[in-house]
Amino acid sequence: MSPAPRTATVVFIFITVVLDVLALGVVIPVLPKLIEAFMGGNTARAAEINGLFSTAWALMQFVFSPLLGALSDRFGRRPVILISCLGLGLDYLLMALAPTLWWLFVGRVISGITAASFSTAGAYIADVTPQDKRAGAFGMIGAAWGLGFVVGPAVGGLLGGIDPRLPFWVAGALALANFGYGFFVLPESLPRERRSPRFSWQRANPLGALTLLRSHRELFGLAGVNALYWFAHYALPSTFVLYTGHRYGWNAQTVGLTLAAVGICNVIVQAGLVRRVVPAIGERNALLLGLAAGVAGFTVYGLAPTGFWFWAGLPVFAAMGFFGPALQALMTRHVSPQEQGQLQGANSSMSALVGLLAPGTFSLVFAASIDPAVGWHLPGAAMLLAAAVTLVALVLGARVTRRETA
Protein backbone atom coordinates (compact mmCIF):
# COMPACT_ATOMS: atom_id res chain seq x y z
CA MET A 1 0.00 0.00 0.00
CA SER A 2 1.39 3.41 -0.97
CA PRO A 3 2.15 6.08 1.63
CA ALA A 4 -0.78 8.32 0.68
CA PRO A 5 -3.52 5.69 1.05
CA ARG A 6 -1.86 4.42 4.21
CA THR A 7 -1.94 7.92 5.76
CA ALA A 8 -5.56 8.37 4.73
CA THR A 9 -6.68 5.08 6.22
CA VAL A 10 -4.91 5.80 9.52
CA VAL A 11 -6.80 9.11 9.64
CA PHE A 12 -10.07 7.27 8.97
CA ILE A 13 -9.56 4.79 11.77
CA PHE A 14 -8.33 7.59 14.05
CA ILE A 15 -11.59 9.47 13.62
CA THR A 16 -13.59 6.27 14.05
CA VAL A 17 -11.89 5.54 17.37
CA VAL A 18 -12.29 9.17 18.51
CA LEU A 19 -16.04 9.03 17.96
CA ASP A 20 -16.35 5.69 19.74
CA VAL A 21 -14.30 6.90 22.71
CA LEU A 22 -16.28 10.14 22.84
CA ALA A 23 -19.40 8.04 23.29
CA LEU A 24 -17.66 5.95 25.97
CA GLY A 25 -16.20 8.96 27.76
CA VAL A 26 -19.48 10.83 27.95
CA VAL A 27 -21.03 8.23 30.28
CA ILE A 28 -18.00 7.60 32.54
CA PRO A 29 -18.69 10.44 35.03
CA VAL A 30 -22.35 9.51 35.46
CA LEU A 31 -22.62 5.71 35.33
CA PRO A 32 -21.32 5.10 38.89
CA LYS A 33 -23.47 7.95 40.18
CA LEU A 34 -26.52 6.51 38.44
CA ILE A 35 -25.80 3.15 40.08
CA GLU A 36 -25.42 4.97 43.40
CA ALA A 37 -28.84 6.58 42.87
CA PHE A 38 -30.41 3.17 42.23
CA MET A 39 -28.76 1.99 45.48
CA GLY A 40 -30.31 4.81 47.51
CA GLY A 41 -27.05 6.75 47.94
CA ASN A 42 -25.06 3.90 49.54
CA THR A 43 -21.54 4.59 48.21
CA ALA A 44 -19.90 1.41 49.48
CA ARG A 45 -22.66 -0.75 48.02
CA ALA A 46 -22.53 1.23 44.77
CA ALA A 47 -18.80 0.53 44.55
CA GLU A 48 -19.48 -3.21 44.77
CA ILE A 49 -22.22 -3.04 42.12
CA ASN A 50 -20.03 -0.92 39.86
CA GLY A 51 -17.36 -3.61 40.17
CA LEU A 52 -19.94 -6.21 39.13
CA PHE A 53 -20.86 -4.10 36.10
CA SER A 54 -17.20 -3.84 35.13
CA THR A 55 -16.74 -7.58 35.54
CA ALA A 56 -19.71 -8.32 33.28
CA TRP A 57 -18.34 -5.89 30.68
CA ALA A 58 -14.95 -7.62 30.82
CA LEU A 59 -16.56 -11.06 30.47
CA MET A 60 -18.24 -9.98 27.24
CA GLN A 61 -14.90 -8.61 26.01
CA PHE A 62 -13.25 -11.93 26.86
CA VAL A 63 -15.81 -13.94 24.90
CA PHE A 64 -16.39 -11.69 21.90
CA SER A 65 -13.02 -10.01 21.20
CA PRO A 66 -11.44 -13.14 19.66
CA LEU A 67 -14.67 -13.84 17.79
CA LEU A 68 -14.68 -10.40 16.20
CA GLY A 69 -10.94 -10.62 15.56
CA ALA A 70 -11.31 -13.96 13.77
CA LEU A 71 -14.27 -12.64 11.78
CA SER A 72 -12.23 -9.64 10.70
CA ASP A 73 -9.36 -11.93 9.60
CA ARG A 74 -11.81 -13.86 7.44
CA PHE A 75 -14.26 -11.22 6.17
CA GLY A 76 -12.35 -7.95 6.57
CA ARG A 77 -12.09 -5.23 9.20
CA ARG A 78 -14.68 -2.82 7.82
CA PRO A 79 -17.91 -4.83 8.35
CA VAL A 80 -16.91 -5.81 11.89
CA ILE A 81 -16.22 -2.22 12.87
CA LEU A 82 -19.45 -0.92 11.32
CA ILE A 83 -21.75 -3.52 12.89
CA SER A 84 -20.16 -2.94 16.29
CA CYS A 85 -20.61 0.84 16.02
CA LEU A 86 -24.26 0.42 15.15
CA GLY A 87 -24.85 -1.94 18.06
CA LEU A 88 -23.04 0.37 20.47
CA GLY A 89 -25.21 3.33 19.48
CA LEU A 90 -28.45 1.42 19.94
CA ASP A 91 -27.22 0.07 23.28
CA TYR A 92 -26.59 3.56 24.69
CA LEU A 93 -30.17 4.46 23.84
CA LEU A 94 -31.31 1.38 25.75
CA MET A 95 -29.27 2.47 28.77
CA ALA A 96 -30.74 5.97 28.57
CA LEU A 97 -34.21 4.45 28.93
CA ALA A 98 -33.28 1.85 31.58
CA PRO A 99 -36.03 1.96 34.27
CA THR A 100 -34.20 -0.32 36.75
CA LEU A 101 -30.71 -1.35 37.72
CA TRP A 102 -31.19 -4.67 35.94
CA TRP A 103 -31.93 -2.96 32.62
CA LEU A 104 -28.84 -0.82 33.11
CA PHE A 105 -26.90 -4.04 33.70
CA VAL A 106 -28.23 -5.55 30.44
CA GLY A 107 -27.11 -2.43 28.62
CA ARG A 108 -23.65 -2.74 30.11
CA VAL A 109 -23.43 -6.36 28.94
CA ILE A 110 -24.35 -5.38 25.38
CA SER A 111 -21.82 -2.54 25.55
CA GLY A 112 -19.11 -5.07 26.37
CA ILE A 113 -20.00 -7.06 23.25
CA THR A 114 -20.09 -4.13 20.85
CA ALA A 115 -17.01 -2.39 22.26
CA ALA A 116 -14.96 -5.48 21.42
CA SER A 117 -14.40 -3.88 17.99
CA PHE A 118 -11.51 -1.85 19.40
CA SER A 119 -9.31 -4.90 18.89
CA THR A 120 -10.29 -4.85 15.20
CA ALA A 121 -9.12 -1.25 15.01
CA GLY A 122 -5.70 -2.42 16.21
CA ALA A 123 -5.61 -5.06 13.49
CA TYR A 124 -6.57 -2.38 10.98
CA ILE A 125 -3.53 -0.32 11.96
CA ALA A 126 -1.25 -3.36 11.67
CA ASP A 127 -2.65 -3.97 8.16
CA VAL A 128 -1.77 -0.54 6.79
CA THR A 129 1.44 0.33 8.65
CA PRO A 130 4.98 -1.08 8.15
CA GLN A 131 6.62 -2.64 11.20
CA ASP A 132 9.06 0.19 11.88
CA LYS A 133 6.20 2.75 11.95
CA ARG A 134 3.71 0.80 14.03
CA ALA A 135 4.62 2.25 17.44
CA GLY A 136 3.85 5.73 16.13
CA ALA A 137 0.60 4.54 14.50
CA PHE A 138 -0.52 2.77 17.67
CA GLY A 139 0.42 5.95 19.51
CA MET A 140 -2.01 7.85 17.30
CA ILE A 141 -4.75 5.39 18.24
CA GLY A 142 -3.84 5.95 21.88
CA ALA A 143 -4.09 9.68 21.18
CA ALA A 144 -7.56 9.07 19.74
CA TRP A 145 -8.51 7.59 23.10
CA GLY A 146 -7.03 10.60 24.84
CA LEU A 147 -8.78 13.07 22.55
CA GLY A 148 -12.07 11.30 23.17
CA PHE A 149 -11.49 11.61 26.89
CA VAL A 150 -10.68 15.32 26.57
CA VAL A 151 -14.16 16.12 25.34
CA GLY A 152 -16.25 13.10 26.39
CA PRO A 153 -15.96 13.17 30.20
CA ALA A 154 -16.11 16.97 30.31
CA VAL A 155 -19.32 16.96 28.30
CA GLY A 156 -20.62 14.00 30.27
CA GLY A 157 -19.94 15.76 33.56
CA LEU A 158 -21.70 18.93 32.43
CA LEU A 159 -24.66 17.05 30.96
CA GLY A 160 -24.85 14.81 34.01
CA GLY A 161 -25.33 17.90 36.14
CA ILE A 162 -28.49 18.59 34.16
CA ASP A 163 -29.83 15.04 33.96
CA PRO A 164 -27.86 11.83 34.72
CA ARG A 165 -29.46 10.12 31.71
CA LEU A 166 -28.71 12.86 29.20
CA PRO A 167 -25.10 11.70 28.58
CA PHE A 168 -26.42 8.31 27.46
CA TRP A 169 -28.56 9.97 24.79
CA VAL A 170 -25.57 11.97 23.58
CA ALA A 171 -23.35 8.86 23.60
CA GLY A 172 -25.91 6.99 21.50
CA ALA A 173 -26.04 9.82 18.98
CA LEU A 174 -22.22 9.91 18.73
CA ALA A 175 -21.95 6.16 18.22
CA LEU A 176 -24.61 6.21 15.51
CA ALA A 177 -22.85 9.16 13.86
CA ASN A 178 -19.70 7.06 13.93
CA PHE A 179 -21.53 4.27 12.13
CA GLY A 180 -22.72 6.72 9.47
CA TYR A 181 -19.23 8.16 9.06
CA GLY A 182 -17.62 4.76 8.73
CA PHE A 183 -20.26 3.49 6.31
CA PHE A 184 -19.42 6.20 3.79
CA VAL A 185 -15.68 6.81 4.21
CA LEU A 186 -13.98 3.89 5.99
CA PRO A 187 -12.16 1.69 3.43
CA GLU A 188 -11.31 -1.95 3.86
CA SER A 189 -7.73 -2.56 5.04
CA LEU A 190 -7.37 -6.30 4.49
CA PRO A 191 -7.45 -7.40 0.81
CA ARG A 192 -9.14 -10.69 0.03
CA GLU A 193 -5.87 -12.37 -0.89
CA ARG A 194 -4.44 -11.62 2.58
CA ARG A 195 -7.45 -12.86 4.54
CA SER A 196 -7.69 -16.11 6.42
CA PRO A 197 -8.89 -18.81 4.01
CA ARG A 198 -11.70 -19.91 6.33
CA PHE A 199 -13.39 -19.01 9.59
CA SER A 200 -12.51 -21.37 12.43
CA TRP A 201 -14.38 -21.62 15.73
CA GLN A 202 -11.18 -23.05 17.16
CA ARG A 203 -9.48 -19.71 16.56
CA ALA A 204 -12.56 -17.65 17.43
CA ASN A 205 -13.14 -18.92 20.96
CA PRO A 206 -11.25 -17.24 23.83
CA LEU A 207 -9.09 -20.24 24.73
CA GLY A 208 -8.25 -20.89 21.10
CA ALA A 209 -7.23 -17.27 20.62
CA LEU A 210 -5.00 -17.36 23.68
CA THR A 211 -3.10 -20.32 22.25
CA LEU A 212 -1.67 -17.91 19.69
CA LEU A 213 0.12 -16.13 22.50
CA ARG A 214 1.62 -19.41 23.69
CA SER A 215 2.83 -20.31 20.21
CA HIS A 216 5.62 -17.73 20.37
CA ARG A 217 7.88 -17.47 23.41
CA GLU A 218 8.25 -13.71 23.05
CA LEU A 219 4.50 -13.21 22.70
CA PHE A 220 3.82 -15.24 25.82
CA GLY A 221 6.16 -13.17 27.96
CA LEU A 222 4.84 -9.89 26.62
CA ALA A 223 1.28 -11.11 27.16
CA GLY A 224 2.07 -11.66 30.83
CA VAL A 225 3.38 -8.11 31.17
CA ASN A 226 0.27 -6.84 29.40
CA ALA A 227 -1.99 -8.81 31.77
CA LEU A 228 -0.37 -7.21 34.81
CA TYR A 229 -0.63 -3.78 33.21
CA TRP A 230 -4.34 -4.23 32.58
CA PHE A 231 -4.95 -5.60 36.06
CA ALA A 232 -3.50 -2.42 37.56
CA HIS A 233 -5.27 -0.21 35.04
CA TYR A 234 -8.69 -1.46 36.16
CA ALA A 235 -8.18 0.40 39.46
CA LEU A 236 -9.13 3.62 37.69
CA PRO A 237 -12.48 2.75 36.04
CA SER A 238 -13.45 0.64 39.07
CA THR A 239 -12.88 3.23 41.80
CA PHE A 240 -11.92 6.64 40.38
CA VAL A 241 -15.31 8.35 40.48
CA LEU A 242 -16.30 7.06 43.90
CA TYR A 243 -12.78 7.44 45.32
CA THR A 244 -12.42 11.08 44.34
CA GLY A 245 -15.95 11.84 45.43
CA HIS A 246 -15.36 10.28 48.85
CA ARG A 247 -11.86 11.64 49.50
CA TYR A 248 -11.97 15.04 47.79
CA GLY A 249 -15.69 15.74 47.54
CA TRP A 250 -15.62 15.96 43.74
CA ASN A 251 -18.92 16.16 41.87
CA ALA A 252 -19.67 14.97 38.32
CA GLN A 253 -18.41 18.21 36.78
CA THR A 254 -15.04 18.04 38.59
CA VAL A 255 -14.64 14.38 37.70
CA GLY A 256 -15.41 15.14 34.07
CA LEU A 257 -12.92 18.00 33.89
CA THR A 258 -10.24 15.89 35.58
CA LEU A 259 -10.75 13.09 33.08
CA ALA A 260 -10.51 15.70 30.33
CA ALA A 261 -7.14 16.77 31.77
CA VAL A 262 -6.09 13.11 31.74
CA GLY A 263 -7.04 13.01 28.07
CA ILE A 264 -5.02 16.12 27.26
CA CYS A 265 -1.92 14.67 28.91
CA ASN A 266 -2.50 11.40 27.06
CA VAL A 267 -2.78 13.15 23.69
CA ILE A 268 0.48 15.01 24.32
CA VAL A 269 2.29 11.73 25.03
CA GLN A 270 0.69 9.50 22.41
CA ALA A 271 0.37 11.93 19.51
CA GLY A 272 3.29 14.23 20.22
CA LEU A 273 5.96 12.16 21.97
CA VAL A 274 5.60 8.49 21.02
CA ARG A 275 6.60 9.01 17.38
CA ARG A 276 9.74 10.88 18.48
CA VAL A 277 10.75 9.13 21.69
CA VAL A 278 10.24 5.47 20.71
CA PRO A 279 12.55 5.59 17.65
CA ALA A 280 15.13 7.44 19.76
CA ILE A 281 15.21 5.14 22.80
CA GLY A 282 13.84 1.90 21.32
CA GLU A 283 10.65 -0.03 21.94
CA ARG A 284 12.03 -1.90 24.96
CA ASN A 285 13.05 1.26 26.81
CA ALA A 286 9.78 2.95 25.92
CA LEU A 287 7.87 0.01 27.38
CA LEU A 288 9.85 0.16 30.63
CA LEU A 289 9.52 3.94 30.83
CA GLY A 290 5.76 3.62 30.59
CA LEU A 291 5.57 1.05 33.37
CA ALA A 292 7.86 3.09 35.65
CA ALA A 293 5.62 6.12 35.14
CA GLY A 294 2.62 3.96 36.06
CA VAL A 295 4.22 2.95 39.36
CA ALA A 296 4.92 6.58 40.22
CA GLY A 297 1.51 7.81 39.06
CA PHE A 298 -0.53 5.25 40.98
CA THR A 299 1.52 5.96 44.09
CA VAL A 300 0.78 9.69 43.85
CA TYR A 301 -2.93 8.97 43.32
CA GLY A 302 -3.08 6.72 46.35
CA LEU A 303 -1.19 9.03 48.72
CA ALA A 304 -2.48 12.43 47.53
CA PRO A 305 -4.07 14.13 50.58
CA THR A 306 -5.90 16.73 48.50
CA GLY A 307 -7.30 17.09 45.02
CA PHE A 308 -4.45 19.42 44.10
CA TRP A 309 -1.85 16.71 44.75
CA PHE A 310 -3.96 14.22 42.80
CA TRP A 311 -3.89 16.60 39.82
CA ALA A 312 -0.12 16.92 40.24
CA GLY A 313 0.14 13.21 39.47
CA LEU A 314 -1.64 13.48 36.11
CA PRO A 315 1.41 14.35 33.94
CA VAL A 316 3.47 11.70 35.73
CA PHE A 317 0.89 9.00 35.05
CA ALA A 318 0.47 10.19 31.44
CA ALA A 319 3.95 8.87 30.59
CA MET A 320 2.48 5.40 31.04
CA GLY A 321 1.18 6.02 27.52
CA PHE A 322 4.54 4.88 26.12
CA PHE A 323 3.77 1.32 27.22
CA GLY A 324 0.88 0.43 24.89
CA PRO A 325 2.36 1.49 21.51
CA ALA A 326 5.73 -0.08 22.36
CA LEU A 327 4.08 -3.35 23.41
CA GLN A 328 1.88 -3.49 20.31
CA ALA A 329 4.82 -2.81 18.01
CA LEU A 330 6.81 -5.63 19.61
CA MET A 331 3.95 -8.13 19.51
CA THR A 332 2.81 -7.51 15.93
CA ARG A 333 6.27 -8.44 14.64
CA HIS A 334 5.69 -12.07 15.58
CA VAL A 335 2.49 -12.84 13.62
CA SER A 336 1.46 -12.91 9.96
CA PRO A 337 -1.10 -10.56 8.32
CA GLN A 338 -3.70 -13.34 8.56
CA GLU A 339 -3.19 -13.46 12.33
CA GLN A 340 -3.28 -9.75 13.21
CA GLY A 341 -6.98 -9.82 14.05
CA GLN A 342 -6.49 -12.96 16.12
CA LEU A 343 -3.58 -11.32 17.93
CA GLN A 344 -5.60 -8.22 18.76
CA GLY A 345 -8.53 -10.38 19.82
CA ALA A 346 -6.23 -12.48 22.01
CA ASN A 347 -4.83 -9.33 23.61
CA SER A 348 -8.33 -8.05 24.30
CA SER A 349 -9.34 -11.43 25.68
CA MET A 350 -6.33 -11.42 27.96
CA SER A 351 -7.16 -7.97 29.30
CA ALA A 352 -10.80 -8.97 29.65
CA LEU A 353 -9.85 -12.18 31.46
CA VAL A 354 -7.89 -10.08 33.90
CA GLY A 355 -10.90 -7.78 34.03
CA LEU A 356 -13.03 -10.57 35.43
CA LEU A 357 -10.98 -10.38 38.63
CA ALA A 358 -9.52 -6.87 38.77
CA PRO A 359 -12.65 -4.66 38.98
CA GLY A 360 -14.14 -6.67 41.81
CA THR A 361 -10.79 -6.79 43.57
CA PHE A 362 -10.24 -3.04 43.47
CA SER A 363 -13.88 -2.26 44.25
CA LEU A 364 -13.82 -4.52 47.32
CA VAL A 365 -10.48 -3.08 48.46
CA PHE A 366 -11.86 0.45 48.16
CA ALA A 367 -15.13 -0.47 49.87
CA ALA A 368 -13.23 -2.08 52.76
CA SER A 369 -10.84 0.88 53.01
CA ILE A 370 -13.71 3.31 53.73
CA ASP A 371 -16.09 0.98 55.60
CA PRO A 372 -16.25 1.94 59.31
CA ALA A 373 -17.11 -1.66 60.17
CA VAL A 374 -13.76 -2.84 58.82
CA GLY A 375 -11.87 -0.44 61.05
CA TRP A 376 -9.03 0.76 58.81
CA HIS A 377 -9.37 4.00 56.84
CA LEU A 378 -7.03 4.15 53.84
CA PRO A 379 -9.06 5.47 50.86
CA GLY A 380 -6.07 5.20 48.51
CA ALA A 381 -5.51 1.49 49.14
CA ALA A 382 -6.80 0.47 45.70
CA MET A 383 -4.43 2.89 43.95
CA LEU A 384 -1.48 1.68 46.02
CA LEU A 385 -2.32 -1.92 45.14
CA ALA A 386 -2.30 -0.90 41.47
CA ALA A 387 1.15 0.65 41.96
CA ALA A 388 2.45 -2.63 43.42
CA VAL A 389 1.05 -4.67 40.52
CA THR A 390 2.59 -2.28 38.00
CA LEU A 391 5.94 -2.62 39.75
CA VAL A 392 5.76 -6.40 39.25
CA ALA A 393 4.98 -5.77 35.57
CA LEU A 394 8.03 -3.50 35.33
CA VAL A 395 10.34 -6.17 36.74
CA LEU A 396 8.88 -8.87 34.49
CA GLY A 397 8.96 -6.54 31.48
CA ALA A 398 12.66 -5.83 31.97
CA ARG A 399 13.38 -9.55 32.01
CA VAL A 400 11.15 -10.49 29.06
CA THR A 401 12.29 -7.69 26.79
CA ARG A 402 15.94 -8.41 27.55
CA ARG A 403 15.36 -11.79 25.90
CA GLU A 404 13.34 -10.07 23.19
CA THR A 405 16.19 -7.68 22.44
CA ALA A 406 18.68 -10.53 22.27
N, C-alpha and C positions, 0 to 999 in steps of 0.2 A: 504494500500500500504506500502511495506517495506521501511526502510530508504534508502537502496541503489537505488532502482528505483526512489524514490522521489527525491533524490539528482540529479540523472541523468536527470530527466525531467525538474527540475529547471534550470539546465545548458543549456538544449536544448532551453528552452523558453528565457533564458537570451541571448543566442547568436542570436536567432531570432529577439529579440527586438533591440539588438545592431546593427544588419545589417539594420533594418528598420530605426532606428534613424540616422545611418550614412547617409543613403540616404536623409533623411529629413534635416540633418544638413548641408550637402554639399551645398544646394541651399539657405540657410538662408541669407548668406552675399550678394548674388547677386540678389535675386528676387526683393527687393525694388529698387535697382539700375537699374535693367532692366526696371521696371515700369517707373522710372524716365527718362530713355532714350527714352521710347515711348512717354513721356509727354514733350519732348524737353528740359529737364533739369530743369523743374519747381518743386522745392522741396516741396513746400507747397501743390501743386496740386497732386504730387506723394504720399504725406502722406495721402491725402483723398482717392485716388484710392487704396492704399495699405490697408487702413481700410476697403474699400468695398470688396477687395479680402478676407481679414480675416473674414469678416462677412459671405460671401458666403461659405467659408470653414466651419465655425461654423454651418451654417444652414444645410449643408450636414451631419455633425456630429450629429446634433440634430435629424435628420430624420432617419439616418441609423444605429446609434449605438445601439438603442434598438432592431432594426430588426436583426442585426448580433448577438446581445446577445441572443435573443430568438431562433434564428436558431442554435446557438451553444448549447443551453440548450436541444434542440430537437435532433440535428443530430451530436453533438460532436464539440469539439473545433478545431480539426485539419483541417477539410475541410474549415472552415470559415477563418482561418488564412492563409491557402495556397492560396485560391482564391483571398483574399485581397492583398497578396504580389505580385501575378502575375499582378493584375490590377494596383497596384501602380507602378510597373516597367514599364509597357507599357505607363502609363500616363506621367511619367517623359520624356520618349522619345517624346511623343506628345508635351510637353512643350518645349523641346529642339528645335523642328522644328517650333514652333509657329511664323507665319509671322506677326501677328498683336496683339494688346493688347487684343482683344476679344478672340483670340485663346488661349492666355495665361490664360485668365479668365476661359475658358472652362476647361483647364487643371487643374486649381486650384479647380474647382468644383469637378472634378473626383477624385482629390487627397483627398478631404474631405470625399468622399464616401469610398474609399479604406483604408484610414488611420483609419477608425472607428474600425478596427480589434484590436487596442490597448486595447479596453475594454475586448475583448475576451482573450487576454493575461492575464489580471487581474483575470478573471474567472478561467483560467488554473491554476494559482498559488493557488487560493483558493481550487481547486480540490485536489491538491497533497500535501498540507501543513496543518498540524494540527493547531488549533486556536492559541495556545500559541507560535507558530513559525512564524505566518503570517507577523508580523511587519518586522522581519528580511528578510523574503522572498520578501515582497513588497519593502523593502529597496534595495535588489539586483536588482529588476526591475528598481527602480529609478537610481541605479548605472549604469545600462545598458544605460539608457537615457544619463547620464553624460558621460559615456565612448564614446557613439556615438557623443556627442558634443565636446569631446576632439579632435577627429580626423576630424569629418565631417566639421565643420565650418572653421577649419584651412586649410584643403584641398580645400574647396569651395572658401575661400578667395584667395588662391594662384592660383587656376585654373581660378577664375574670373578675375584675373589680366591679364591672357592670352587671354581669350575669355569669355564673360559673359554667353554664352550658354554651355560652356564645362562642368560646374558642373552638369547641367541637364543630360547630357549623362552619366556621372559617377554615378549619383544617380540612373538612370534607370538600369545601369549594376549591381549596388549593390542590388537593390530591386529584380531583376531577379535572382541574385545569392542566395538571401535569399529564394526565392521560391524553387530553386533547392535544397538548403540545407534542408529546411523543408520537402520537398517531400520524401527525402530518410531517414532522421534521426528523425524527430519529431514524437513522439508517441501520441496516443490519451490519454487524461487525464480523460475523463468522460465515464465510462462504460455504456453499454446500460441499465442496470438495474437501474442506477441512473439518467437517462435522463428524461426530461419532457415527459409525455405520448403522447402529441400531440402538434403541433404547433398552436398557437393562435394569430390571428391578433390583438386581444384585448390587448395582452401582448406585441406585437411587435411594436405597434405604440408609438410615443413619449409620448403622454398623458397617455396611458395605462401603460407604463413603470414607469412613474413618480408616479402613484398611489401606487406602491410598497413602495416608500419612505414615503408616508402618512400612510401606514398601520401599521407602528411601530413608536411610539412617539420618541424613541431615534434616529431612522433613519432620521426622519423629521428634528429634530434639527441639527443633524450633516450635513444633506444635505444643510441646510441654511448656515452653516459655510463654507462648501465646495464651495457654490455658490459665496460667498463674496471673498474667496481666489482666485477663478478662475477669477473673475471680475478684481481684482487687478493684477493678473498675466498677463493678456492680455496687460498691459501697455508695457511690454518688446517686444513681437513680433510685436506689432503695431507701436512702435516708436523708438526702440533701434537703428537701423541702421541709420535712418535719424537724430535722436537726436544727436548721437555721431559724426556723420559727420558734422552737423551744428555747434555744440558747441565746439568740440575738433579738428575738421578737420581730422577725421579718414577716411582712405580709406578702401577698401574691405579687404586688407591683415590685417590691424590692427583690424578691426571688427572680422575677422575670428580668429585671435590669442586670442582676448579677450574672445570670446565665448568658445574657447578651454580652457582657464583658468577657466571660469565658470564651464565647464565640469569636470575639474580636482578637483576643490573644491567640486563639487557635488558627485563625486565618493568617495572622502575621507569621506564625511558625510554618504552617503547612504550605501556604501559597508563596510566601516571601523568602523563607529560609531553607526549606527542605531541598529545593532545586540547587541551591548554592552550597549548603553545608555538606550534604551527603556525598557529592562527588569529591569534595575537598578532604573529608576525613574518612570516607569509606562507609559502607553499609553496616559493618560490624560495630564500629565506634558510634555511629548514629543510633543504632539500636540500644547500646549500653547507655549512651547519654540520655535517651528518652526514659529508660527505666530508673536511672539515678534521679532524674528530675521528678519522677513519680513518687519515689521514696520521700524526697524532701517536701514535695507539695502536700501529700497526704499527712505528713507529720505536722506541717503548719496548720492545715485544716483542723486536725484533731486537737491541737494545743491552743489555738487562737482564743484568747479570752474575750475578745470583742469582734464585732463585725469588721472593723477597720483592719485588724490583723488577719482576718480571714481573706479580705480583699487583697492584702499584701502577698498572699500566697498564690494568687491567680497567675501572674507571669511566670512564677517558678514552675507551677504545675503544667503550664502550657507547653514547656519544652518536652513534655512527655510525648508530644505530637511527632517527634522524630522516630518513635518506636514503630508505629504502624507501617509507614511507607518503606522503612528499611526492612522490616520483617517480610512484607509482601514481595519486595524485590528479590530477596534471598530465596523465598519459597517458590516463586514462579519459575525460577531457573531450572527446577528439577522435574518439571512435568511438560508433556507435549501440548500442542494447541487443542487437541481433542480432550484433554484432561483439565483444562483451566477452569471450566465450570464446576467440575467435580471437586477440584482443589478448593475453590472458593466456597462451595457448599460444605465441604468437610471442615473448613475453618469456621464457618458459621455454626455448624453442628457442634463443633468442639466448644465454642464460646457459649452456645446455648446449653450444652450439657453441663458446663460449669454453672450456667445461670439457673439450673434447677436447684442448686445448693446455695449459691452465693447470696441471692436476694433474701431468702429466709434467714440465712446466717446473720447477715448484717442487720436486718430488721429486728431479729430477736436480741442481738447484742445491744442495739440502740434502745430497744424497749426496756431491757433489763437495766441499762445504765441510767435510766431516768425514773425507774419504777421505785417509789418509796418502800414498797414491800421487800424489795431485794436488798436494800440497805447500802448500796454503794452508788455514788453519784459521779459519773464520769461521762458526760454527754458525748465527748469526742472518741469514745472507745472504738466505735466502728471505723472511724477514719484511721486510727492508730493501728488497728488490725490490718487494714488495707495497706498501710505503709510497710508492715512486717511481711505481708505476702509479696509485695512488689520487691522488697529486698531479696527474698528468696529467688524471685524471677531474675533479678540482676545477677546473682551469683551463678545460677544455672545458665543464663544467657552468655556470660563470659566464658564458661566452660564449653558450651555447645558451639559457639561461633568461633572459638579457637580451633576446634576441629574443622569447622566449615572453612575457615580461612586457609588452613593447611591443605 
